[in-house]
Amino acid sequence: MPLKRGRSQKTISTNIKELMKKPSKARAKGVRTLAKRMGTTQKEAQRRQAVAIALRAAGKPLSKRKK
């Protein structure tokens, strides 16, 4: 699942949607661990991880995004 290149909001949204599909085994394990550490659901942890990965691929900092 290669992510699209680009910094536009449309590209970032497309990448997030792609990452929200069924994750690989390695990412699924990471999501479970992240959910336990944060005390949230796996779906919420998967969403946060997808946003972080998509923003990093776009070269934008996570801290400047609105939450």
Steps between C-alpha positions, in 0.01 A plus 500: 500500500721782382392844616446782255755777488403859563426755767142593414210431733342275239811282478531478878132401530542233233801359683311493831212313337746250354666448838164454675429191293597166652855544633783254449588261783789717616290819505211317670733399783622858529143628512412258782806608698426868441137456607606333824753772579258783424200332659285542189327273254692330222304697240604832657863386524490389134360841400770689688772281355362546146496879540857502629626280215318704234629832634854366523481377139384849397785661690268695730544514876237330714504770767368774270187307397169592664367229725 
